[in-house]
Amino acid sequence: MKISSLSRMMSVFCAAMALWPSAALAQAGEQSAASVWVTAFFQRGGPVIWVIVLCSVLSITIALERAYTLRKKKIINTDFLHDVKKYAVKGEFEKALMVCRKVDVAMSRITHAGLLRSRFGVLEVERALEAAGAHEATLLEANLRGLGVIASLAPMLGLLGTVTGMINAFSAISLEGVGNPTVVAGGIAEALINTAAGLVVAIYTLGFYHYFRGKVDKLIYEMEEISLRLVEDIMHTVEAVSRRHNEKVAFEDEV
């Protein structure tokens, strides 16, 4: 059953490929079948296909940029976090700040903002971490909206190409009549090419969007968890320093 079904599908595919570029192949001479097919694709796709191709290029470019930018080691550096915590629990915030300045990743910038406010109490540290975290989250989400726009726009462009193709087909019928099927073939081809191209671009762009959206959400969650642990460490350190100071004052008063 599966073999016969596959055989039928291959037969239909081969027949379609043979009919589609046949005229172009006759004129191409030494050109390869693939290059002729691509040329025919763009020639028959009309002007809208070029806009869809531009959307495709933009989508892939944004996806590559996000894949490079959203690498975990560019966002959260475990070695840096170990060093910061080592100094923070000792109350050596200046050394912790120096470590943050040496490592330029999102988490180091958030931590740096929190440590700068450590002398003003835990509430100020929390506010600073929240503000810096919101800023870094915005940077992580950069260009994701572009993917969302392309995913929504590509099918609409495909539909526009479909409409223009059908307009061309009916215009040809009004001029030439319906006696010759090749008269309307160009318009129908334009309609179908744009529909297919728009859907293909929308499908993989939507996949890109949801993949990177999930990755950003995961990174933001991890940064929030690390920030909470940092606040706890700073809180314990500040409380310990304050307790020692109070004990010292009480001892001096007794003396």
C-alpha positions in Angstrom: 0.0 0.0 0.0 2.7 2.5 1.0 4.9 1.5 -2.0 2.1 1.9 -4.5 1.0 5.2 -2.9 4.6 6.5 -3.1 4.9 5.3 -6.7 1.8 7.3 -7.6 3.1 10.4 -5.9 6.4 10.1 -7.7 4.6 9.7 -11.0 2.5 12.8 -10.4 5.6 14.7 -9.3 7.6 13.6 -12.3 4.8 14.5 -14.7 4.4 17.9 -13.1 8.1 18.6 -13.3 8.2 17.5 -16.9 5.3 19.8 -17.9 6.3 22.8 -15.9 9.7 23.8 -17.4 9.3 22.0 -20.8 9.1 25.2 -22.9 12.0 26.8 -21.0 14.2 23.7 -21.3 13.8 23.7 -25.1 15.3 27.2 -25.2 17.9 26.7 -22.5 20.3 24.5 -24.3 23.1 23.9 -21.8 21.4 25.3 -18.8 20.6 22.9 -16.0 17.0 21.9 -15.3 17.2 23.4 -11.8 18.3 26.8 -13.0 15.6 26.8 -15.7 12.9 25.8 -13.1 14.0 28.7 -10.8 14.0 31.2 -13.7 10.5 30.0 -14.7 9.4 30.2 -11.1 10.3 33.9 -10.8 9.2 34.8 -14.3 5.7 33.3 -13.8 5.4 34.5 -10.2 5.0 38.1 -11.1 6.1 41.2 -9.1 4.6 40.0 -5.8 6.9 37.0 -5.7 9.9 39.3 -5.3 8.3 40.9 -2.2 7.8 37.4 -0.8 11.4 36.5 -1.5 12.5 39.7 0.3 10.4 38.6 3.3 12.1 35.2 3.2 15.6 36.7 3.2 14.7 39.0 6.1 13.2 36.1 8.0 16.3 33.9 7.6 18.6 36.9 8.4 16.7 37.6 11.7 16.8 33.9 12.6 20.6 33.7 12.1 21.1 36.9 14.1 18.9 35.6 17.0 20.6 32.2 17.0 24.0 33.9 17.4 22.8 36.5 20.0 20.8 34.1 22.2 23.6 31.7 22.9 23.5 30.9 26.6 27.1 31.8 27.2 26.4 35.3 25.8 23.6 35.7 28.3 24.6 33.8 31.4 28.2 33.1 32.3 28.5 30.5 35.0 32.1 31.2 35.8 31.3 34.9 36.3 28.4 34.0 38.6 30.6 31.9 40.8 33.1 34.7 41.3 30.4 37.3 42.0 28.7 35.1 44.6 32.1 34.4 46.3 32.6 38.1 46.9 29.0 39.0 47.5 28.6 36.6 50.5 31.7 38.1 52.0 30.3 41.6 51.7 33.2 42.5 49.2 30.8 44.3 46.8 33.6 46.4 45.1 35.4 43.2 44.0 32.1 41.8 42.8 31.5 44.9 40.8 34.9 44.6 39.2 34.1 41.0 38.1 30.8 42.3 36.6 32.7 45.0 34.6 35.1 42.4 33.1 32.3 40.2 31.7 30.0 41.8 29.2 26.9 39.6 29.2 23.3 40.3 30.1 23.5 38.7 33.6 26.6 40.6 34.5 24.9 43.9 33.6 21.9 43.0 35.7 24.1 42.0 38.6 26.2 45.1 38.3 23.0 47.3 38.6 21.9 45.4 41.8 25.3 45.6 43.4 25.6 49.3 42.8 22.5 49.8 45.1 23.6 47.3 47.8 24.6 50.1 50.2 21.0 51.4 50.1 19.3 48.2 51.3 17.7 45.1 49.9 14.6 47.0 48.5 16.8 49.2 46.4 18.7 46.1 45.2 15.5 44.5 44.1 14.3 47.6 42.3 17.6 47.9 40.5 17.6 44.3 39.5 14.0 44.5 38.2 14.7 47.6 36.1 17.9 46.1 34.6 16.2 42.8 34.0 13.4 44.5 32.2 15.9 46.3 30.0 17.8 43.1 29.2 14.6 41.2 28.5 13.7 43.9 25.9 17.1 43.4 24.2 16.6 39.6 24.2 13.2 40.1 22.5 14.7 42.4 19.8 13.7 41.4 16.2 11.2 38.8 17.4 8.4 41.2 16.5 9.9 41.3 13.0 9.5 37.5 12.7 5.9 37.8 13.8 5.2 40.5 11.2 6.7 38.5 8.4 4.8 35.4 9.5 1.5 37.4 9.2 2.5 39.3 6.1 3.7 36.4 3.9 0.3 34.7 3.5 -1.3 38.1 2.8 1.3 38.7 0.1 0.6 35.2 -1.3 -3.1 36.0 -1.4 -2.4 39.3 -3.2 -0.3 37.4 -5.8 -3.2 34.9 -6.2 -5.6 37.8 -6.9 -3.3 39.5 -9.4 -2.7 36.1 -11.1 -6.4 35.4 -11.4 -7.0 39.0 -12.7 -4.3 38.3 -15.4 -6.0 35.0 -16.3 -9.4 36.5 -16.7 -8.0 39.4 -18.6 -6.3 37.0 -21.0 -9.7 35.1 -21.4 -11.5 38.4 -22.3 -8.9 39.1 -25.0 -8.3 35.7 -26.5 -11.3 33.7 -25.5 -11.4 30.2 -23.9 -10.4 28.1 -26.8 -6.7 28.0 -25.9 -5.9 26.8 -22.4 -2.4 28.2 -22.6 -3.9 31.7 -22.6 -4.9 31.4 -18.9 -1.9 29.2 -17.8 0.3 32.1 -17.0 -2.2 33.8 -14.7 -3.1 30.6 -13.0 0.6 29.7 -12.5 1.2 33.2 -11.0 -1.7 32.7 -8.6 -0.5 29.2 -7.4 3.2 30.2 -7.2 2.4 33.2 -4.9 0.1 31.2 -2.8 2.6 28.4 -2.2 5.5 30.8 -1.7 3.6 32.9 0.8 2.6 29.9 2.8 6.1 28.3 2.9 7.6 31.6 4.1 4.9 32.0 6.8 5.3 28.4 8.0 9.0 28.4 8.7 9.0 32.0 9.9 6.3 31.2 12.4 8.5 28.2 13.5 11.4 30.6 14.0 9.3 32.9 16.0 8.0 30.4 18.5 11.4 28.7 18.9 13.1 31.9 19.8 10.2 33.1 21.8 10.5 30.0 24.0 14.3 30.4 24.2 13.9 34.0 25.4 11.3 33.1 28.0 13.6 30.3 29.3 16.6 32.7 29.6 14.5 35.4 31.3 13.2 32.8 33.8 16.8 31.7 34.5 18.0 35.3 35.0 15.1 35.9 37.4 16.0 32.9 39.5 19.6 34.0 39.6 18.6 37.5 40.6 16.5 36.2 43.4 19.3 34.1 44.8 21.6 37.2 44.5 19.1 39.3 46.5 19.0 36.6 49.2 22.8 36.5 49.4 23.1 40.3 49.6 20.3 40.3 52.2 22.0 37.8 54.4 25.3 39.7 54.1 23.8 43.0 54.9 21.9 41.5 57.9 25.1 39.9 59.2 27.1 43.2 58.9 24.3 45.1 60.6 24.1 42.5 63.4 27.9 42.7 64.0 27.7 46.5 64.0 24.8 46.5 66.5 26.7 44.1 68.7 29.8 46.2 68.6 27.8 49.4 69.5 26.1 47.5 72.4 29.4 46.3 73.7 30.9 49.8 73.6 27.9 51.2 75.4 28.3 48.6 78.1 32.0 49.4 78.5 
